[in-house]
């Protein structure tokens, strides 16, 4: 499945909207966890480096 940056922005906005309109604490927790993953991934892309190391040879 190919997900574009626009798709990710829409998904993030939908999660934020669902988070703002929910009163179920378990549901809110799940939305917050997914949003945190979005933010972590955005930070990783923003620094211009990608850290994929193969430590199998050590």
Number of C-alpha atoms within 10 A of each C-alpha: 3 5 7 9 9 9 11 12 12 12 14 17 13 13 18 15 12 14 19 11 10 12 10 9 10 10 13 17 12 13 20 15 11 13 18 12 11 15 12 12 11 11 11 12 11 10 8 7 8 9 6 6 6 7 6 5 4 4
